[in-house]
Amino acid sequence: MRMKLPTLLLILGLAAAGPFAGSVPLAAQAGTSTQARVDTAADALPAAVFLPDARDPFEGFDAFMARIMEDWAIPGVAVGVIHNGEIVLVSGFGLRDVENRLPVTEHTTMAIGSNSKSFTVTMMAMLVDEGRLDWDEPVRDFLPDFRLYDEFATAEMTPRDLVTHQSGLPRHDNVWYGRAATREEIFAKLRYLKPNASFRSRYQYQNLMFMTAGFLTERLTGKDWSDLIDDRIFTPLGMDRSNTSVDDSPGSGDFAFPYILRDGVLHRVPFRNIDEVGPAGSINSNVVEMLAYIQTHIDGGAYNGTRLISEENSAQMQQPQFAMPGESEHPEVGPGSYGLGLRVGTYRGRKMVQHGGGIDGFISSMSWLPREKMGVMVLTNRSGGMNPVPIMVAYNVYDRLLGLPEIDWNARNLEERDEQEARAAESAAEMLAKRVEGTSPGHALEAYKGRYHHPAYGNMDVAADGDGLTISYDNDFVLELEHFHYEVFRITSLPNMVPATGLVTFTTDSDGAVSQVAIPFEPNGADIVFDRVEG
């Protein structure tokens, strides 16, 4: 929020963004915050004061927000900015509840997704400072029952490896996404997940290792990860409205509903509970409280006179640990590395520490320029398709605060979206071109019915449905299949955050019975093979 006074600019009150018509059927519009002042975590942070003749770096920012929210069909956005230890902007734009026309405010609770990972690492750093954990000793020294498919990785993996994405495993997110297993049960399934790369040979983003890191903190302390985060991070930082489960968000009153964009239409979707992998991504917060967290890391692990972690461990979190593949097409964004639960790179020649986060209906961005002491938190309540709005907002804020010409990231990302859509259409056409016409399934559709099992992924049920098949996965997802050719079927249902797209292949045994099904749950690895156990 921004409030201009005759002699100075005090930024701790309310800012209003003008209404605008959204490009979504539910007509999202910019909302108006009604909070007169920022409380909780912001009370410990001084207000920013600009001299009357100082340039307002946020001139035109409301119009910028209106434009990108319309272009990307985003119902609601919350933005928080801190500079030199002072809050310089906290504001809500658009709607947290489209159906009831309720506005986003600076206190609106939204999921931060994978930005939760650095909270888990911060908790681990506390245990390292206390001598209860060592970054570079084997995980099995602390978790004797830790076991992976790769025996070498099992023996050599350290806590540092757990939180730097070098396990050799692809994502394997369908092991936990939408599943009913407990954290300990998921931990026990790790041994059945095949890697697609050698240990420490490749950066591959991996949520299950962060879940394991959180499980490790529980074993060492005898306390639940959620309680540890609440007691040892939320409480000292004054993050009173933050929580570790979406089940708790509605109780805050000012919370956002999640929305997904499908075929240009905005849909409200149910909250996705991911408590069992919470250490990888289940925290929900607001921009005011997240600024206190960002400031803690800018200040080397201390906040308002209280030290959470040592300067050494704070520095380690923000130092490159493992190189990330690829290079940005844009010269303003330098090559990236992964720190400890954080990404480390550069923006326009300045060191940037950042991370993104996403879960059903929510995409967020957390970042700071440590040397310039600038930090930005952006929360949005729309997933599905591309949603680069959080990081675009952050880049625009840094351009403004640094006094640099604003880069038109929106135009660049709109062009990239068009290119991605063209590539997706081309890929779909290439797949269809490989279809062998005139074939039929090797069996009557009823012969594919039954229950199929994988030791890590669990059970799925195949049923005949008209001219095709359906796969029910833990009663949460239903994949619709049409015959493609021979024993191959094509998934035709719209994907959610994680469920598969592509081709599903059935296998017949020597007796002529359908015995296995292979599903493309891993785009960067081999299909996951389920054995038929019933039916």
ZANU-726695 format. One line per 5 residues: number of its first residue (from 1); their letters; for each residue x, y, z of C-alpha. Coordinates in steps of 0.1 Angstrom, whole numbers, plus 5000, padded with zeros to 4 digits. Example, Ala and Ser with C-alpha at 12.3 -4.5 7.8 and 13.67 -1.06 7.14 Angstrom:
// ZANU-726695
1 = as = 5123:4955:5078 ~ 5137:4989:5071
//
This chain:
// ZANU-726695
1 = mrmkl = 5000:5000:5000 ~ 5012:5036:4994 ~ 4998:5067:5009 ~ 5011:5102:4999 ~ 5012:5129:5025
6 = ptlll = 5019:5166:5019 ~ 5055:5166:5033 ~ 5066:5130:5031 ~ 5057:5095:5019 ~ 5049:5070:5046
11 = ilgla = 5044:5035:5035 ~ 5026:5014:5060 ~ 4990:5024:5053 ~ 4966:5015:5025 ~ 4971:5017:4988
16 = aagpf = 4942:5013:4964 ~ 4946:4999:4929 ~ 4920:5011:4904 ~ 4895:4985:4892 ~ 4900:4970:4858
21 = agsvp = 4883:4943:4837 ~ 4900:4910:4837 ~ 4903:4887:4807 ~ 4887:4858:4826 ~ 4850:4847:4825
26 = laaqa = 4846:4854:4862 ~ 4857:4890:4857 ~ 4884:4894:4882 ~ 4890:4930:4891 ~ 4916:4948:4912
31 = gtstq = 4906:4951:4948 ~ 4911:4978:4974 ~ 4928:4971:5007 ~ 4910:4986:5037 ~ 4936:4980:5064
36 = arvdt = 4948:5013:5080 ~ 4982:5000:5091 ~ 5003:4969:5090 ~ 5005:4949:5122 ~ 5021:4917:5135
41 = aadal = 5055:4912:5118 ~ 5056:4947:5103 ~ 5055:4964:5137 ~ 5092:4954:5142 ~ 5101:4970:5108
46 = paavf = 5103:5008:5104 ~ 5083:5026:5079 ~ 5100:5039:5048 ~ 5103:5077:5046 ~ 5110:5095:5013
51 = lpdar = 5118:5132:5011 ~ 5092:5153:4993 ~ 5114:5159:4963 ~ 5124:5122:4960 ~ 5112:5103:4930
56 = dpfeg = 5084:5078:4938 ~ 5098:5045:4925 ~ 5063:5031:4923 ~ 5048:5057:4901 ~ 5027:5038:4875
61 = fdafm = 5030:5005:4894 ~ 4992:5001:4898 ~ 4988:5004:4860 ~ 5016:4979:4855 ~ 4998:4954:4878
66 = arime = 4965:4959:4861 ~ 4980:4952:4827 ~ 4998:4920:4836 ~ 4970:4906:4857 ~ 4947:4910:4827
71 = dwaip = 4972:4896:4802 ~ 4977:4865:4824 ~ 4942:4861:4838 ~ 4953:4863:4875 ~ 4925:4869:4899
76 = gvavg = 4945:4881:4928 ~ 4981:4893:4937 ~ 4997:4904:4969 ~ 5030:4923:4968 ~ 5055:4931:4996
81 = vihng = 5087:4950:4992 ~ 5115:4958:5018 ~ 5146:4980:5013 ~ 5173:4988:5039 ~ 5152:4972:5066
86 = eivlv = 5121:4993:5058 ~ 5088:4982:5043 ~ 5084:5003:5012 ~ 5053:4986:4997 ~ 5027:4961:5008
91 = sgfgl = 4995:4960:4987 ~ 4968:4937:4974 ~ 4955:4937:4939 ~ 4925:4919:4925 ~ 4904:4893:4942
96 = rdven = 4910:4866:4968 ~ 4875:4853:4963 ~ 4862:4859:4927 ~ 4827:4846:4933 ~ 4820:4869:4963
101 = rlpvt = 4841:4898:4950 ~ 4864:4899:4981 ~ 4897:4918:4976 ~ 4932:4907:4982 ~ 4949:4926:5010
106 = ehttm = 4984:4927:5024 ~ 4972:4902:5050 ~ 4956:4877:5026 ~ 4969:4842:5033 ~ 4981:4822:5003
111 = aigsn = 5002:4791:4997 ~ 5039:4798:4992 ~ 5046:4763:4978 ~ 5082:4754:4975 ~ 5093:4786:4992
116 = sksft = 5086:4764:5023 ~ 5119:4745:5015 ~ 5141:4773:5029 ~ 5121:4772:5061 ~ 5130:4735:5064
121 = vtmma = 5167:4743:5058 ~ 5166:4771:5083 ~ 5153:4746:5109 ~ 5181:4722:5099 ~ 5206:4751:5103
126 = mlvde = 5194:4756:5138 ~ 5202:4720:5146 ~ 5236:4723:5130 ~ 5243:4753:5151 ~ 5233:4733:5182
131 = grldw = 5256:4705:5172 ~ 5228:4680:5167 ~ 5232:4678:5129 ~ 5261:4680:5105 ~ 5257:4691:5069
136 = depvr = 5283:4667:5056 ~ 5279:4635:5076 ~ 5259:4606:5061 ~ 5221:4609:5065 ~ 5222:4573:5079
141 = dflpd = 5242:4585:5109 ~ 5210:4604:5119 ~ 5184:4582:5101 ~ 5196:4546:5103 ~ 5166:4533:5083
146 = frlyd = 5172:4558:5054 ~ 5174:4537:5022 ~ 5174:4545:4985 ~ 5173:4523:4954 ~ 5210:4531:4948
151 = efata = 5231:4516:4975 ~ 5260:4541:4970 ~ 5236:4571:4974 ~ 5221:4554:5004 ~ 5255:4552:5021
156 = emtpr = 5269:4585:5010 ~ 5240:4610:5009 ~ 5244:4638:5034 ~ 5219:4664:5048 ~ 5235:4689:5024
161 = dlvth = 5227:4665:4995 ~ 5191:4662:5006 ~ 5185:4699:5001 ~ 5205:4706:4969 ~ 5186:4684:4944
166 = qsglp = 5215:4660:4935 ~ 5201:4627:4946 ~ 5199:4612:4911 ~ 5162:4608:4914 ~ 5137:4625:4891
171 = rhdnv = 5107:4642:4908 ~ 5085:4611:4914 ~ 5058:4635:4926 ~ 5030:4611:4920 ~ 5043:4591:4949
176 = wygra = 5028:4617:4972 ~ 5006:4641:4952 ~ 4970:4634:4962 ~ 4979:4603:4981 ~ 4968:4592:5015
181 = atree = 5002:4578:5028 ~ 5018:4593:5059 ~ 5052:4610:5059 ~ 5068:4579:5074 ~ 5051:4556:5049
186 = ifakl = 5064:4578:5020 ~ 5099:4578:5036 ~ 5098:4539:5036 ~ 5089:4539:4998 ~ 5120:4558:4988
191 = rylkp = 5139:4525:4983 ~ 5117:4515:4954 ~ 5122:4546:4933 ~ 5147:4542:4905 ~ 5171:4570:4898
196 = nasfr = 5176:4583:4863 ~ 5211:4597:4870 ~ 5241:4589:4891 ~ 5242:4604:4926 ~ 5257:4639:4926
201 = sryqy = 5260:4639:4888 ~ 5230:4661:4879 ~ 5208:4688:4893 ~ 5172:4675:4894 ~ 5145:4692:4914
206 = qnlmf = 5132:4667:4940 ~ 5105:4672:4966 ~ 5108:4639:4983 ~ 5144:4646:4995 ~ 5131:4678:5012
211 = mtagf = 5103:4658:5028 ~ 5131:4635:5041 ~ 5150:4665:5054 ~ 5119:4676:5074 ~ 5115:4640:5086
216 = lterl = 5151:4641:5098 ~ 5144:4672:5119 ~ 5115:4653:5135 ~ 5136:4623:5144 ~ 5163:4645:5159
221 = tgkdw = 5140:4666:5180 ~ 5111:4643:5187 ~ 5087:4671:5175 ~ 5065:4674:5145 ~ 5080:4695:5117
226 = sdlid = 5049:4718:5118 ~ 5054:4725:5155 ~ 5091:4731:5149 ~ 5084:4757:5122 ~ 5057:4774:5143
231 = drift = 5077:4775:5175 ~ 5112:4783:5162 ~ 5105:4804:5131 ~ 5070:4818:5130 ~ 5069:4828:5166
236 = plgmd = 5102:4848:5169 ~ 5094:4865:5136 ~ 5059:4875:5145 ~ 5044:4853:5117 ~ 5012:4849:5137
241 = rsnts = 4989:4843:5107 ~ 5012:4819:5089 ~ 5005:4782:5090 ~ 5018:4749:5077 ~ 4986:4734:5064
246 = vddsp = 4959:4747:5039 ~ 4934:4732:5063 ~ 4942:4761:5087 ~ 4940:4789:5061 ~ 4902:4794:5060
251 = gsgdf = 4903:4800:5098 ~ 4924:4831:5092 ~ 4894:4849:5077 ~ 4914:4869:5051 ~ 4925:4840:5028
256 = afpyi = 4925:4834:4991 ~ 4907:4806:4973 ~ 4928:4787:4947 ~ 4920:4790:4910 ~ 4933:4771:4879
261 = lrdgv = 4932:4783:4843 ~ 4921:4757:4818 ~ 4914:4764:4782 ~ 4912:4801:4790 ~ 4885:4796:4817
266 = lhrvp = 4892:4802:4854 ~ 4880:4775:4878 ~ 4880:4775:4915 ~ 4895:4743:4927 ~ 4896:4726:4961
271 = frnid = 4925:4733:4984 ~ 4953:4707:4979 ~ 4964:4693:5013 ~ 5001:4683:5010 ~ 5008:4681:5048
276 = evgpa = 5027:4648:5045 ~ 5053:4664:5023 ~ 5050:4697:5041 ~ 5087:4703:5045 ~ 5088:4706:5007
281 = gsins = 5059:4730:5002 ~ 5029:4733:5026 ~ 5034:4767:5042 ~ 5008:4794:5038 ~ 5015:4830:5046
286 = nvvem = 5010:4867:5036 ~ 5034:4893:5022 ~ 5038:4912:5054 ~ 5050:4883:5074 ~ 5071:4869:5046
291 = layiq = 5090:4902:5045 ~ 5101:4895:5081 ~ 5114:4862:5070 ~ 5132:4877:5040 ~ 5148:4904:5062
296 = thidg = 5161:4877:5085 ~ 5181:4862:5056 ~ 5192:4896:5043 ~ 5206:4903:5078 ~ 5225:4870:5080
301 = gayng = 5201:4850:5102 ~ 5190:4875:5128 ~ 5158:4895:5132 ~ 5149:4924:5155 ~ 5178:4915:5178
306 = trlis = 5171:4878:5179 ~ 5195:4854:5161 ~ 5178:4824:5145 ~ 5208:4809:5128 ~ 5245:4816:5127
311 = eensa = 5259:4840:5101 ~ 5279:4810:5088 ~ 5249:4789:5081 ~ 5229:4819:5067 ~ 5258:4825:5043
316 = qmqqp = 5259:4788:5033 ~ 5222:4789:5025 ~ 5228:4818:5001 ~ 5260:4804:4985 ~ 5261:4782:4954
321 = qfamp = 5262:4745:4962 ~ 5253:4729:4929 ~ 5252:4743:4894 ~ 5218:4744:4878 ~ 5215:4734:4841
326 = geseh = 5208:4757:4813 ~ 5213:4794:4808 ~ 5188:4822:4805 ~ 5181:4836:4771 ~ 5180:4870:4787
331 = pevgp = 5213:4887:4794 ~ 5199:4904:4825 ~ 5195:4870:4843 ~ 5228:4853:4850 ~ 5235:4816:4853
336 = gsygl = 5219:4800:4884 ~ 5231:4776:4911 ~ 5212:4760:4940 ~ 5222:4770:4975 ~ 5206:4753:5005
341 = glrvg = 5169:4755:4998 ~ 5174:4787:4978 ~ 5185:4795:4943 ~ 5215:4818:4938 ~ 5221:4838:4906
346 = tyrgr = 5222:4874:4894 ~ 5198:4900:4881 ~ 5212:4929:4861 ~ 5246:4923:4875 ~ 5235:4921:4912
351 = kmvqh = 5235:4889:4932 ~ 5200:4876:4936 ~ 5188:4849:4961 ~ 5153:4836:4952 ~ 5129:4807:4950
356 = gggid = 5095:4801:4935 ~ 5067:4780:4947 ~ 5035:4764:4933 ~ 5007:4741:4943 ~ 4971:4738:4930
361 = gfiss = 4958:4774:4926 ~ 4988:4793:4939 ~ 5021:4805:4925 ~ 5046:4826:4945 ~ 5080:4842:4943
366 = mswlp = 5104:4851:4971 ~ 5136:4870:4963 ~ 5162:4895:4976 ~ 5193:4913:4965 ~ 5215:4908:4996
371 = rekmg = 5241:4935:4989 ~ 5214:4961:4980 ~ 5193:4949:5010 ~ 5162:4948:4988 ~ 5136:4920:4990
376 = vmvlt = 5103:4912:4973 ~ 5075:4887:4981 ~ 5047:4881:4956 ~ 5017:4858:4960 ~ 4991:4849:4934
381 = nrsgg = 4961:4826:4935 ~ 4962:4811:4900 ~ 4980:4781:4886 ~ 4975:4761:4854 ~ 4995:4770:4823
386 = mnpvp = 5021:4796:4825 ~ 5020:4821:4854 ~ 5052:4842:4853 ~ 5035:4871:4871 ~ 5053:4866:4905
391 = imvay = 5088:4868:4891 ~ 5078:4895:4866 ~ 5066:4917:4895 ~ 5098:4911:4914 ~ 5120:4920:4884
396 = nvydr = 5099:4952:4878 ~ 5103:4962:4915 ~ 5141:4958:4913 ~ 5142:4978:4881 ~ 5123:5006:4899
401 = llglp = 5143:5005:4932 ~ 5177:5004:4913 ~ 5167:5033:4891 ~ 5172:5013:4860 ~ 5151:5013:4828
406 = eidwn = 5122:4990:4832 ~ 5125:4958:4811 ~ 5092:4948:4794 ~ 5092:4913:4809 ~ 5055:4910:4801
411 = arnle = 5061:4913:4764 ~ 5089:4888:4766 ~ 5069:4863:4785 ~ 5038:4867:4763 ~ 5061:4858:4733
416 = erdeq = 5075:4828:4752 ~ 5039:4817:4760 ~ 5030:4818:4723 ~ 5062:4798:4715 ~ 5054:4772:4741
421 = earaa = 5019:4768:4729 ~ 5032:4763:4693 ~ 5057:4738:4705 ~ 5030:4719:4724 ~ 5008:4718:4694
426 = esaae = 5037:4706:4672 ~ 5046:4679:4698 ~ 5009:4667:4698 ~ 5008:4666:4660 ~ 5041:4646:4659
431 = mlakr = 5027:4621:4684 ~ 4995:4617:4663 ~ 5015:4613:4632 ~ 5031:4582:4647 ~ 4997:4566:4652
436 = vegts = 4993:4533:4633 ~ 4958:4536:4618 ~ 4935:4506:4615 ~ 4946:4488:4646 ~ 4925:4477:4676
441 = pghal = 4933:4467:4712 ~ 4948:4432:4716 ~ 4919:4424:4740 ~ 4883:4433:4747 ~ 4883:4464:4769
446 = eaykg = 4870:4443:4799 ~ 4902:4423:4798 ~ 4922:4454:4810 ~ 4901:4459:4841 ~ 4917:4453:4874
451 = ryhhp = 4940:4466:4901 ~ 4976:4474:4893 ~ 5004:4480:4919 ~ 5038:4496:4922 ~ 5056:4493:4956
456 = aygnm = 5062:4531:4958 ~ 5033:4545:4938 ~ 5007:4522:4953 ~ 4975:4510:4936 ~ 4955:4521:4906
461 = dvaad = 4923:4507:4892 ~ 4916:4503:4855 ~ 4880:4501:4842 ~ 4863:4500:4809 ~ 4844:4531:4800
466 = gdglt = 4825:4531:4767 ~ 4850:4530:4739 ~ 4880:4536:4762 ~ 4894:4530:4796 ~ 4898:4550:4828
471 = isydn = 4925:4548:4855 ~ 4915:4558:4890 ~ 4945:4566:4912 ~ 4937:4567:4949 ~ 4902:4579:4940
476 = dfvle = 4916:4613:4936 ~ 4925:4614:4899 ~ 4908:4598:4870 ~ 4927:4595:4838 ~ 4906:4590:4807
481 = lehfh = 4921:4569:4780 ~ 4913:4565:4743 ~ 4928:4537:4721 ~ 4958:4549:4702 ~ 4972:4518:4685
486 = yevfr = 4978:4482:4694 ~ 4982:4480:4732 ~ 4988:4517:4736 ~ 4962:4542:4749 ~ 4963:4580:4749
491 = itslp = 4955:4601:4780 ~ 4928:4625:4770 ~ 4918:4641:4803 ~ 4931:4675:4813 ~ 4961:4673:4835
496 = nmvpa = 4961:4688:4870 ~ 4994:4699:4886 ~ 5011:4665:4884 ~ 4990:4637:4867 ~ 5004:4623:4835
501 = tglvt = 4999:4632:4798 ~ 5009:4611:4769 ~ 5007:4574:4761 ~ 4999:4545:4784 ~ 5012:4510:4773
506 = fttds = 4998:4477:4785 ~ 5018:4445:4784 ~ 5005:4409:4778 ~ 5022:4379:4795 ~ 5030:4346:4779
511 = dgavs = 4995:4333:4788 ~ 4979:4360:4769 ~ 4966:4380:4799 ~ 4972:4417:4805 ~ 4999:4418:4832
516 = qvaip = 5013:4453:4834 ~ 5007:4489:4825 ~ 5034:4516:4820 ~ 5024:4552:4827 ~ 5044:4583:4818
521 = fepng = 5045:4598:4853 ~ 5081:4609:4848 ~ 5087:4631:4818 ~ 5125:4629:4825 ~ 5127:4592:4832
526 = adivf = 5113:4558:4822 ~ 5076:4551:4825 ~ 5064:4538:4858 ~ 5054:4501:4855 ~ 5025:4488:4876
531 = drveg = 5019:4450:4879 ~ 4984:4437:4878 ~ 4975:4422:4911 ~ 4937:4418:4909 ~ 4910:4415:4883
//
